[in-house]
Amino acid sequence: MIRRPPRSTLFPYTTLFRSLVRRAERKTESNDVGGKTESSGQTCGISGSYVGFSEFVDENMSIGKLISDGTAETELFLLTGLHTCGMLAARTLESYVKEPNCRSVISVGCCYHLIEEEFCRNPFLANGPESNSKGGFPMSSFLRDRRLSLGRNARMAACESLDRIVSAKNNPSTSFFYRSILKAIVRDRWGPEYEDVNVGRLADKTTDLSDYISRALLRIKVPTESLLSESEIALYRERYLHHEAQIKWFCRLRNLVAPAVESILLLDRLCYLYEQDVALRSYLIRVFDPVVSPRCYAIVSFKE
């Protein structure tokens, strides 16, 4: 089983669990001489049935080698990924395709905003070296030939759950309005240098707009001598207050297109498998209630 370790949502690390039961059976079979089976002396209870280990996953990693125990023969295995974050979903499917002994894969991806695109620059890498690894979108030759890109904002929208929003009947969060005022302040005071800086999920941790702006500017690390006073922040709020309703409607329209963007990402992965000679049967299946688990679709594929 392939999954993300706790708190490692930004990097494609994985934890693999390998059954000891099959190894014990193979050892018992090797001790079977003349029709008499000699006990291997190893008992595999539930608590000792699995061995876990963590590994950084990229396009060059071989899962087959990791689970072979250094032997020449690698047993057949199934690869599963439950809510594989960002790039890990793409790497799971690539590993399935290139590993001859991986006979099936079940992959439920998540965190689309953390995917690196091949034809779209990551704004948060603007001042650093670009990654040399292969992107996670598009995967299929069909879309790669068309140099399709979505952008981080579209992938962020794909993370939204329209089913959960409709079920809960929630109004759009004020965080979008707060973020819009922050962007206007940064644009007016410090220019485009700070516009693409990520401040994270800050609105839920603040008491009002003034608190939000003050904390956000500290995270952005603007010059401290030019921080805004509460009265200056209040003036910005008054200036843009008439846009608040428009922003809420924009959020609703954004929610409506979220399933379409997610469909592009998922169908691209499915198309990638269709293009491979080894993946003879591949499906996109809803496996969870979308209100309980918004990332509810699994890519399932089998080799002959």
ZAVEXKE-855244 format. One record per atom (N, C-alpha, C, O, CB): x, y, z; residue in three letters. Coordinates in steps of 0.1 Angstrom, whole numbers, plus 5000, padded with zeros to 4 digits. Glycine has a CB too. Layout:
N
XYZALA...
//
This chain:
304
500949885000MET500050005000MET500950125000MET501950135007MET499050005012MET500550224992ILE501350344991ILE500550464997ILE499350484993ILE501750374976ILE501050535006ARG500350645012ARG501350755016ARG502550735015ARG499550605024ARG500850875020ARG501750975024ARG501850965039ARG500950945046ARG501151115020ARG503050985044PRO503250995059PRO502651115065PRO502451215057PRO504750985063PRO502251125077PRO501651245083PRO502551365081PRO503751355083PRO501451225098PRO501951475078ARG502551605077ARG503551615065ARG504451705066ARG503251645090ARG503451535055SER504351545044SER503651575031SER503751505021SER505251415043SER502751675032THR501851695020THR502551775009THR502051774998THR500651775025THR503751825011LEU504351905001LEU505351834993LEU505851874982LEU505052025007LEU505751714997PHE506851634991PHE506351494988PHE505651434996PHE508151634999PHE506751434976PRO506251304973PRO506951194980PRO507551104973PRO506351284958PRO506851194993TYR507351075000TYR506250975001TYR505051005000TYR507751115015TYR506650845002THR505650745003THR506050645014THR507250625017THR505450674990THR505050575019THR505350465029THR504750335022THR503550335018THR504650495043THR505550235022LEU505150105016LEU505050005027LEU505849995036LEU506150065005LEU503949925026PHE503749815035PHE503949685028PHE503249655018PHE502349825042PHE504749595033ARG505049475026ARG504649355035ARG505149345046ARG506549465021ARG503849265029SER503349155037SER504449055040SER505249015031SER502249085030SER504549005053LEU505548895056LEU504948765055LEU505648655055LEU505948915071LEU503548755053VAL502948625052VAL503448555040VAL503748435041VAL501448645051VAL503448625028ARG503848555016ARG505348505017ARG505648405012ARG503748645004ARG506148585023ARG507548545025ARG507648425034ARG508448335031ARG508448655031ARG506848415044ALA506848295052ALA506348175045ALA506948065046ALA505948315065ALA505348195036GLU504848075028GLU505948035018GLU506147915016GLU503648125020GLU506748125012ARG507748085003ARG508848015010ARG509447915005ARG508348214996ARG509148055023LYS510147985030LYS509747845034LYS510547755034LYS510548065043LYS508447835037THR507947695040THR507947605028THR508347495029THR506447705045THR507647665016GLU507747585004GLU509147535001GLU509347424996GLU507147664992GLU510147625004SER511547585001SER511947475011SER512947405007SER512447705002SER511347465022ASN511747355032ASN510947225030ASN511147135037ASN511447405046ASN510047225020ASP509247115017ASP510147005009ASP510347024997ASP507947145009ASP510546905016VAL511446805010VAL510846665011VAL510446625022VAL512846805016VAL510646594999GLY510146465000GLY508746455005GLY508346355011GLY511046375008GLY507946555002GLY506546545006GLY506346585020GLY505146585025GLY506046415003GLY507346605028LYS507246645042LYS507646795044LYS508646845039LYS508146565051LYS506746865050THR506947005052THR507547035065THR507046995076THR505647085051THR508747105065GLU509347145077GLU508947285081GLU508947375072GLU510947135076GLU508647305093SER508147435098SER509247535097SER510447505101SER507547425112SER508947655092SER509947755091SER510247815105SER511247895106SER509547865081SER509447795114GLY509647845128GLY509247995129GLY509548055139GLY511147835131GLY508548045119GLN508148185119GLN506648195119GLN505948135111GLN508748265107GLN506048265129THR504648275130THR504248425127THR504848515132THR504048235144THR503348445117CYS503048575113CYS501648615118CYS500648585112CYS503048595097CYS501548675130GLY500348725135GLY499948855128GLY500748915120GLY500348745150GLY498848915132ILE498349035126ILE499349155129ILE499649235120ILE496949075131ILE499849155141SER500749265145SER502049265138SER502749365136SER500949265160SER502449145133GLY503749135126GLY503649105111GLY504549055105GLY504649035133GLY502449135106SER502249095092SER502749195082SER502849155070SER500749065089SER503149305086TYR503549415077TYR504849485081TYR505049505093TYR502449515074TYR505549515072VAL506749595074VAL506649735067VAL506349735055VAL508149525070VAL506849835074GLY506749975068GLY508050035066GLY508950025074GLY505850065076GLY508250105055PHE509450185052PHE509050305044PHE508150295036PHE510550105046PHE509850415045SER509550535038SER510650565027SER511750525029SER509450655048SER510250625016GLU511150645006GLU510750774998GLU509550794996GLU511250524996GLU511650854993PHE511350964984PHE511050914970PHE511750834965PHE512451074984PHE509850954965VAL509450894952VAL509651004941VAL509151114942VAL507950854953VAL510350954931ASP510451034918ASP510350934907ASP510150824909ASP511751124918ASP510550994894GLU510350904883GLU511450794881GLU511250704873GLU510350994870GLU512550814889ASN513650714888ASN513550604899ASN514350504898ASN514950784889ASN512550614908MET512550514919MET511950384914MET510950384906MET511750564930MET512450274918SER511950134915SER511350074927SER512050034936SER513050054909SER510050064927ILE509349994939ILE509649844939ILE509749784949ILE507850014938ILE509849784927GLY510149644926GLY511449614934GLY511549514940GLY510349604912GLY512449704932LYS513749674939LYS513549694954LYS514249624962LYS514849774934LYS512749784958LEU512549814973LEU511949694980LEU512249664991LEU511649934975LEU511049614973ILE510349504979ILE510949374976ILE510449264980ILE508949504976ILE512049364969SER512649244964SER513549174975SER513949064973SER513449254952SER513849254985ASP514749194996ASP516149154991ASP516849074996ASP514149085003ASP516549224980GLY517849194974GLY517949064966GLY519049024962GLY518849184985GLY516848994964THR516848864957THR516648894942THR516149004938THR515748774962THR516948804934ALA516848824919ALA515348814915ALA515048884905ALA517648714912ALA514548744922GLU513148724919GLU512248824927GLU512348824939GLU512648584921GLU511448904920THR510548994927THR509148934926THR508648904915THR510649134921THR508448924937GLU507148864936GLU506148964930GLU506449084930GLU506648824950GLU505048914926LEU503949004920LEU503349094931LEU503249044943LEU502848924913LEU502949214928PHE502449294938PHE501349394932PHE501349414920PHE503549374945PHE500549444941LEU499449534938LEU499849674945LEU500349674956LEU498049494944LEU499649774937LEU500049914942LEU498749994945LEU497950014936LEU500949984932LEU498550034957THR497450114960THR497850254966THR498850254973THR496450044970THR497150354963GLY497450484968GLY496150554973GLY495250584964GLY498150574958GLY495950574986LEU494750644991LEU495050784994LEU495850815003LEU494250565003LEU494450884987HIS494651024988HIS496151054987HIS496751124996HIS494151075002HIS496751014976THR498151044973THR498251184969THR497651234960THR498750944962THR499051264977CYS499051404976CYS499951454964CYS501051414962CYS499651464989CYS499351554957GLY500151624946GLY500751534936GLY500051454930GLY501151704953GLY502051534935MET502851464925MET502851314928MET503151234919MET504251514925MET502551274940LEU502551134943LEU501651044935LEU501850934932LEU502351114958LEU500451104932ALA499451034924ALA500050994910ALA499850884905ALA498151114922ALA500651094904ALA501251064890ALA502450964891ALA502550884883ALA501851204884ALA503250974902ARG504350884903ARG503850744906ARG504550644902ARG505250934915ARG502750734913THR502150604915THR501750534902THR502050414900THR500950614924THR501150604893LEU500750544880LEU501950514871LEU501950414864LEU499850644873LEU502950604872GLU504150574864GLU504950454869GLU505450374861GLU505150704865GLU504950434882SER505550314888SER504850194884SER505450084880SER505650324903SER503550194884TYR502750084879TYR503050044865TYR503149924862TYR501250114881TYR503150144856VAL503450114842VAL504750054840VAL504949954832VAL503250244834VAL505750104847LYS507150054844LYS507549934852LYS508549874848LYS508150164847LYS506849894862GLU507149784870GLU506449654864GLU505249644866GLU506849804885GLU507249564858PRO506549444852PRO505749364862PRO504849294858PRO507549364844PRO506249354874ASN505549264884ASN504449334892ASN503849274900ASN506649214894ASN504249464889CYS503149534895CYS501949504886CYS501849554875CYS503349684897CYS500949424891ARG499949374882ARG498649454882ARG497749444874ARG499549234886ARG498549544892SER497349624893SER497649754901SER498549754909SER496149544899SER496849854899VAL496949974907VAL495550034910VAL494650024902VAL497750084899VAL495450084922ILE494250164927ILE494750294932ILE495450294942ILE493350084937ILE494450404926SER494950534930SER493850634932SER493150664923SER495950584920SER493750694944VAL492850804947VAL493750924950VAL494350934961VAL491950774959VAL493851024941GLY494751134943GLY494051254951GLY492851244953GLY495151184929GLY494851344955CYS494251464961CYS495251584960CYS496351564954CYS493951434976CYS494951694966CYS495851814966CYS496351844952CYS497551854950CYS497051784975CYS495451874943TYR495851904929TYR496652034928TYR497452054919TYR494551924921TYR496552124938HIS497252254937HIS498752224939HIS499552314936HIS496752344948HIS499152114944LEU500552084946LEU501252014935LEU502451974935LEU500752004959LEU500451994924ILE501051924912ILE501952024905ILE501652144904ILE499951874903ILE503051974900GLU503952064891GLU503552034876GLU503451924872GLU505452024893GLU503252144869GLU502852124855GLU504052144846GLU504952214849GLU501752234852GLU503952074835GLU505052074825GLU505052204817GLU506152254814GLU504951964816GLU503952264815PHE503852384806PHE503352504813PHE502852594807PHE502952354794PHE503552504826CYS503052624834CYS504052644846CYS504352554853CYS501652604840CYS504652764846ARG505552794857ARG504952804871ARG503852854872ARG506252924854ARG505652744880ASN505152754894ASN505552884899ASN506752924900ASN505852634903ASN504552974903PRO504853104908PRO505753114920PRO506353214923PRO503553184910PRO505653004928PHE506453004941PHE507852954939PHE508652954948PHE505752914951PHE508252924926LEU509652894923LEU510253004914LEU511352984908LEU509652764915LEU509653124914ALA510053234906ALA511453274909ALA512253314900ALA509153344907ALA511853274922ASN513153324926ASN514053204929ASN515153234936ASN512953414938ASN513753084925GLY514652974928GLY514752884916GLY514152914906GLY514052894940GLY515552784917PRO515852694905PRO514552614902PRO513852564911PRO516952594908PRO514352594889GLU513152514885GLU513552374887GLU514652334886GLU512852544870GLU512452294889SER512652144891SER512952084878SER512452114867SER511452084897SER513951984878ASN514251914866ASN513451784864ASN513551714854ASN515751874866ASN512651754874SER511851634873SER510651654864SER510251764861SER511351594887SER510151544859LYS508951544850LYS507751594857LYS507551564869LYS508751404844LYS506951674851GLY505751724857GLY504651624859GLY504751514854GLY505151844849GLY503651654867GLY502551564870GLY501351594862GLY500351514862GLY502251564884GLY501351694854PHE500251724844PHE500851804833PHE501651904835PHE499151804851PHE500451774820PRO499651654817PRO500551534816PRO501751534814PRO498951684803PRO499851414819MET500551284818MET500351224804MET501251154799MET500051194829MET499251244798SER498951174785SER499551244774SER499751364774SER497451164783SER499951164764SER500551224751SER499451314744SER499751404738SER501051114742SER498151274746PHE497151344739PHE497151494744PHE496951584735PHE495751284743PHE497251514757LEU497351654762LEU498651714761LEU498851844759LEU496751664776LEU499751634762ARG501051694761ARG501351744747ARG502051844746ARG502151584765ARG500851674737ASP501051724723ASP500351854721ASP500751934713ASP500451624714ASP499351884729ARG498652014728ARG499152114738ARG498652224739ARG497151994731ARG500152074746ARG500852164755ARG499752234765ARG499852354767ARG501652274748ARG498852154769LEU497752204778LEU498352244792LEU499052164797LEU496652104779LEU497852354797SER498252394811SER496952444817SER496052494811SER499352504811SER496852424830LEU495752474838LEU496052594847LEU495252684848LEU495252354847LEU497252584853GLY497552694862GLY497152664877GLY496252584879GLY496952824858GLY497852724886ARG497552684900ARG496152734905ARG495552654913ARG498652754909ARG495652844900ASN494352884904ASN493252784900ASN492352754908ASN494053024899ASN493352734888ALA492452634883ALA492552504891ALA491552444895ALA492652604868ALA493752464895ARG493952344902ARG493552364917ARG493052264923ARG495452294902ARG493652484922MET493152514935MET491552504935MET490952444945MET493552654940MET490952544924ALA489552534923ALA489052394923ALA488052354928ALA489052614911ALA489852304916ALA489552164915ALA489552094929ALA488951984930ALA490552094906ALA490152154939CYS490152094952CYS488852124960CYS488652064970CYS491352144960CYS488052214954GLU486852254961GLU485852134959GLU485852064949GLU486252384955GLU484952124969SER483952014968SER482552074966SER481952134976SER483951924981SER482052074954LEU480752134952LEU479652054959LEU478652114964LEU480452124936LEU479751924960ASP478851834967ASP478751874982ASP477651884988ASP479151684966ASP479951904988ARG479951935002ARG479352075005ARG478652095014ARG481351925008ARG479652164995ILE479052304997ILE477552304996ILE476852375003ILE479652394986ILE477052224986VAL475552224984VAL474952154996VAL473852195001VAL475252144971VAL475552045001SER475051975013SER474952065025SER474052065033SER475851855016SER476052135028ALA476152225040ALA475452355038ALA475152425048ALA477652245044ALA475252395026LYS474552525023LYS475352645030LYS474752735036LYS473152525028LYS476652635028ASN477552745034ASN477652855025ASN477652845013ASN478852685038ASN477752975031ASN478153095023ASN479653095021ASN480353045029ASN477653225030ASN480053165010PRO481553175007PRO482253235019PRO481753325026PRO481753254995PRO483453195022SER484253245033SER484653395030SER484853435018SER485453155035SER484853465040THR485353605039THR486853605035THR487353715032THR485153685052THR487553495035SER488953485032SER489253535019SER490353605017SER489453345034SER488353515009PHE488653564995PHE488653714995PHE489453784988PHE487653504985PHE487653775002PHE487653925003PHE488853975010PHE489454075005PHE486353965010PHE489253915021TYR490453955028TYR491653945019TYR492554035018TYR490653875040TYR491753835012ARG492953815003ARG492953914992ARG494053964988ARG492953674997ARG491753954987SER491754054976SER492254194981SER492954264974SER490354064970SER491854234993ILE492254354998ILE493754355001ILE494454454999ILE491554395011ILE494254235006LEU495754225008LEU496454244995LEU497554314995LEU496054085014LEU495954184984LYS496654194971LYS496654344967LYS497654384961LYS495954104961LYS495554414969ALA495454554965ALA496454634973ALA497154724968ALA494054614967ALA496654604986ILE497554684995ILE498954654990ILE499754744989ILE497354635009ILE499354524988VAL500654494983VAL501054554970VAL502154604968VAL500854334983VAL500054554961ARG500254614948ARG500554764949ARG501454814942ARG499054594939ARG499754834957ASP499954974959ASP501155014966ASP501855114962ASP498755034966ASP501554934976ARG502654974985ARG504054924980ARG505054994981ARG502354924999ARG504054794976TRP505354734973TRP505554674959TRP506554624956TRP505554624983TRP504454684951GLY504654644937GLY504554484935GLY504254414945GLY505954684932GLY504754444923PRO504554304919PRO505454204926PRO505254084925PRO504654284905PRO506554244932GLU507554154938GLU506954064948GLU507353954950GLU508654234944GLU505954114956TYR505354034967TYR503953974963TYR503353914972TYR505254124979TYR503454004951GLU502053964948GLU501853814948GLU500753774952GLU501754024935GLU502853734944ASP502553594943ASP503053514956ASP503153394956ASP503353534931ASP503353584967VAL503753524979VAL502553454986VAL501453514987VAL504453624989VAL502753334990ASN501753254997ASN501653285012ASN502653285018ASN501953104994ASN500453315017VAL500353345031VAL499653235038VAL499453235050VAL499553475033VAL499153125031GLY498553015037GLY497153045042GLY496553145039GLY499352965049GLY496552945050ARG495252955055ARG495253045067ARG495352995079ARG494652815058ARG495053165065LEU495253265077LEU493953315082LEU493853355093LEU496153375072LEU492953325073ALA491653395077ALA490953325089ALA490453405097ALA490753395065ALA491053195090ASP490353125101ASP491053155114ASP490453125125ASP490252975098ASP492253205114LYS493053225126LYS493053365131LYS493753405140LYS494453175124LYS492353455123THR492353595127THR490953635131THR489953575128THR492853675114THR490853755138THR489653805143THR488853895134THR487653905134THR489853875156THR489653975125ASP488954065116ASP489954095105ASP491054045104ASP488554195123ASP489654185096LEU490454225085LEU491754285089LEU492854245084LEU489754325076LEU491754375099SER492954435104SER493954335109SER495154345106SER492654535115SER493454235117ASP494354125122ASP494854045110ASP496054005110ASP493554045132ASP494054015101TYR494453935089TYR495554005081TYR496653945078TYR493253905080TYR495354135078ILE496354205070ILE497654215078ILE498754205072ILE495854355067ILE497654245091SER498854265099SER499654135099SER500854135097SER498454305113SER498954025101ARG499653895102ARG500153855088ARG501253805087ARG498653785107ARG499353885077ALA499853845064ALA501053925060ALA501953865054ALA498653875054ALA501154055063LEU502254135059LEU503554085066LEU504654095061LEU502054275062LEU503354035079LEU504553985086LEU505053855079LEU506253825079LEU504153955100LEU504053775074ARG504453645067ARG505153685054ARG506053615050ARG503253565065ARG504653785047ILE505253825034ILE506653885037ILE507453885027ILE504353925027ILE506853935049LYS508153995052LYS508454125045LYS509554145039LYS509353895050LYS507454205044VAL507654345038VAL508454425048VAL508454395060VAL506254405035VAL509054535044PRO509754615053PRO508954665065PRO507854725063PRO510354745046PRO509354635077THR508554665089THR508254815091THR507154845097THR509254615101THR509054905086GLU508855045088GLU507655095080GLU507155205082GLU510055125085GLU507155015070SER506055055062SER504854975064SER503954985055SER506455045047SER504654915075LEU503454845079LEU502254935080LEU502555055084LEU503654755091LEU501054895078LEU499954985078LEU499354985092LEU499354895100LEU498854935068LEU498755105095SER498055115108SER496555065106SER496155045095SER498055265112SER495855055117GLU494455005116GLU493555095108GLU492655055101GLU493854985130GLU493855225110SER493055325102SER493255315087SER492355335079SER493355465107SER494555295083GLU494855275069GLU494155155063GLU493655155052GLU496355275067GLU494155045071ILE493554915067ILE492054945065ILE491354895056ILE493854805076ILE491455015075ALA489955045074ALA489655125062ALA488555105056ALA489555125087ALA490555215058LEU490255295045LEU490255205033LEU489355225024LEU491355405044LEU491155105033TYR491155005022TYR489854925022TYR489254905011TYR492354915023TYR489354895033ARG488154815034ARG486954895029ARG486154845021ARG487854775049ARG486855025032GLU485755105028GLU485855125012GLU484855125006GLU485855245035GLU487055135007ARG487255154993ARG486755034985ARG486255054974ARG488755184990ARG486954914990TYR486654794982TYR485454714987TYR485154604983TYR487854704982TYR484754774997LEU483554705003LEU482454664993LEU481854564994LEU482954785014LEU482354754983HIS481254724973HIS481554604964HIS480754564957HIS481054854964HIS482854564965HIS483254444957HIS482954314964HIS483154204958HIS484654454953HIS482654314977GLU482554194985GLU481454104979GLU481653984978GLU482154224999GLU480254154975ALA479254064970ALA479654004956ALA479353894953ALA477954144968ALA480454084948GLN480954034936GLN481853914938GLN481853814930GLN481554144928GLN482753934948ILE483753824951ILE482953694955ILE483453584952ILE484653874962ILE481953714963LYS481153594967LYS480553524955LYS480553404955LYS480053634977LYS479953604946TRP479453534934TRP480553474925TRP480353364920TRP478653644925TRP481653534925PHE482853474918PHE483253344924PHE483453244917PHE484053574918PHE483153334937CYS483553214944CYS482553104941CYS482852984939CYS483553234959CYS481253144940ARG480253044936ARG480452994922ARG480352874919ARG478853104937ARG480753084912LEU481053034899LEU482252944898LEU482352854891LEU481253154890LEU483252984907ARG484452904908ARG484152754913ARG484652664908ARG485452964917ARG483252754922ASN482752624927ASN482152534917ASN482252414916ASN481852634939ASN481352604908LEU480652534897LEU481552474887LEU481252364882LEU479652624890LEU482752534884VAL483652474874VAL484652384880VAL485352314873VAL484452594867VAL484652364894ALA485652284900ALA485552134895ALA486552074893ALA485352284915ALA484352074894PRO484251934889PRO484851924875PRO485351814872PRO482851884889PRO484652024867ALA485152024853ALA486652014853ALA487251934845ALA484652134845ALA487352094861VAL488752094862VAL489251964867VAL490251914862VAL489252214870VAL488651914878GLU489051784883GLU488851674873GLU489751584872GLU488251754896GLU487851684865SER487651584854SER488751584844SER489251474840SER486351604847SER489251704841ILE490451714832ILE491651634838ILE492351564831ILE490751854829ILE491951664850LEU493051594857LEU492951444857LEU493851374855LEU493251654871LEU491751404861LEU491551254863LEU491451184849LEU492051074847LEU490251234870LEU490851244839LEU490751184826LEU492151184819LEU492451094811LEU489751254817LEU492951284822ASP494351284817ASP495051164822ASP495851094814ASP495051414821ASP494951134835ARG495551014841ARG495050884835ARG495850794832ARG495451014856ARG493750884833LEU493150764827LEU493650744812LEU493950634808LEU491650774827LEU493650854805CYS494150854791CYS495550804790CYS495950734781CYS493950994784CYS496350854800TYR497850804801TYR497850654802TYR498750594795TYR498550874813TYR497050594810LEU497050444811LEU496550384798LEU497050274794LEU496150404823LEU495550444792TYR495050384779TYR496150384768TYR496150294759TYR493850464774TYR497050484769GLU498150484759GLU499250384761GLU500050364752GLU498750624759GLU499250324773GLN500250224776GLN499850084771GLN498750044772GLN500550224791GLN500850014765ASP500549874760ASP500249774772ASP499549684770ASP501649824752ASP500849804783VAL500849704794VAL499549724802VAL499049624808VAL501949724804VAL498849834803ALA497649854810ALA496449824802ALA495949914795ALA497550004816ALA495949704802LEU494949654793LEU493549694797LEU492649714789LEU495049514790LEU493349704810ARG492049744815ARG492149854825ARG492749834836ARG491249614821ARG491649964822SER491750084831SER490350154833SER489650164823SER492750184826SER490050194845TYR488750244848TYR488850364857TYR489850384865TYR487850144854TYR487850454857LEU487650564866LEU486350534874LEU485350534868LEU487650704859LEU486450514887ILE485350464895ILE485150554907ILE486150584914ILE485550314899ILE483950594910ARG483650664923ARG483550564934ARG482750464934ARG482350744921ARG484350584944VAL484450484955VAL484050534968VAL483850464978VAL485850424956VAL483850674970PHE483450734982PHE482250824980PHE482050874969PHE484650804989PHE481650854991ASP480550954991ASP481251094990ASP482151124999ASP479750955004ASP481051174980PRO481751294978PRO481551404989PRO482351494990PRO481351354965PRO480451384997VAL480251485008VAL481151445019VAL481751535026VAL478851475013VAL481351315022VAL482251265032VAL483751285028VAL484551325036VAL481951125036VAL484051245015SER485451245010SER485351304996SER485151234987SER486051105010SER485651434995PRO485451504982PRO486351444971PRO485951434960PRO485851644984PRO487551394975ARG488351324965ARG487851174965ARG488451094972ARG489851334968ARG486851154957CYS486151024957CYS486350934945CYS485750824945CYS484651054959CYS487150974936TYR487350894924TYR488650814924TYR489750874928TYR487250984911TYR488650694920ALA489750604920ALA490150564906ALA489250534898ALA489550484929ALA491450574902ILE491950514890ILE492250374893ILE493050344901ILE493150594884ILE491650274886VAL491850134888VAL492250074874VAL491650094864VAL490550064893VAL493349994875SER493949944863SER494449804865SER494949774876SER495050034856SER494349714855PHE494849574856PHE495749544844PHE495449584833PHE493649474857PHE496749464847LYS497549404836LYS497149264834LYS496649194844LYS499049414838LYS497349204822GLU497049064820GLU498148984826GLU498148854825GLU496849034805GLU
//
